[in-house]
Amino acid sequence: MLDVLSLLALAAVATAVVWKGSTWLETSADRIAVGYGVPAVVQGAIIAAAGSSMPELVSVLLSTLLHEEFEIGVGAIVGSAVFNLLVVPAAAVLAGDGEMSTGRDLVYKEALFYMLSVAALLLTFSLAVIYNPQAGTGIQGTVTRPLALFPLVLYGLYVFTQYLDTAEHDGETDGSVDLPRAWLWFLLGLVLIIVGVEGLVRAAIGLGEAFGTPAFLWGMTVVAAGSSIPDAFVSVAAARSGRPSVSLANVLGSNIFDLLVAVPVGVLVAGTLAITFAHIVPMMGFLILATIVFFTIVRTDMLLTEREGWMLLVLYGFFAAWLVLESVGATDVVPT
């Protein structure tokens, strides 16, 4: 009991650290974008998204290198993507004015490219099973470095399209912004986020061991929710300041970074990593469902309303309930 209380205390302190780091990151990212004259969508999709997605990247590297559990990192990425799609936009719209404009650029470029990212990662896992099968229980395969390069190249295309948007943008730079100072606060905020999420990950690992929860399932819940806190803070702060395009672009940009960069980087560092297809498919299946619901909602009237925000939260509640049932063995959609 004492160990559980100490782990909860660690999680509380780590959450506070992540909150502070996220505040610094969002503020400095805004100043950097203004200083360079970057469009709002690009600010959310690249600058803020990559910064707030570093915890997910760290979770993949830690689970792979320290714990030799690649699927924990994948579970954290998929769970974080679901959290970002369903909880973060809902929190942003509920914390704001009860209504957020989406816009055609975000819906037809960011959302569609995100859907392509989901398909690309699932294709990468499928190719691993087809061309690098492993003997064992269920369908297993090995993700190699050449396969990991495929999603990374796709992310390079995404960054290139954002660069073209920036080059075509007519916005003026603000010479009054102290860019070196802004970058310093951005990096300090990023360091705090990484330190805080590391505490959350360690607390989650300890709680998972204490309650006997399967590794890849608590990766989808505790680690995912903890590492998604920066995304939530950045998006809510942007929504409150009247910049909905930054808020939603950060959600999609973070997910694109997680799927196309965080997972492949873990493979590049480790060399080869084994996956069990029976674990990956149900997780990716729910992510696809969440993606369809999210796209439908943000496309309808190009608005995200308070009612639709509650719908997203309800769907995430079903997701969390399913994972609880999986953890206690009541269902067996994801074989343990």
Secondary structure, DSSP 8 states (H G I E B T S, - for coil): -HHHHHHHHHHHHHHHHHHHHHHHHHHHHHHHHHHHT--HHHIIIIIIHHHHTHHHHHHHHHHHHTS--HHHHHHHHHHHHHHHHHTHHHHHHHHTTSEEE--HHIIIIIIHHHHHHHHHHHHHHHHHHHHSEE-SSSSEEEEEHHHHHHHHHHHHHHHHHHHHHHHH------TTS-HHHHHHHHHHHHHHHHHHHHHHHHHHHHHHHHHT--HHHHIIIIIHHHHTHHHHHHHHHHHHTT-HHHHHHHHHHHHHHIIIIIHHHHHHHHSEEEEEHHHHHHHHHHHHHHHHHHHHHHHGGGEEEHHHHHHHHHHHHHHHHHHHHHHTTS--SS--
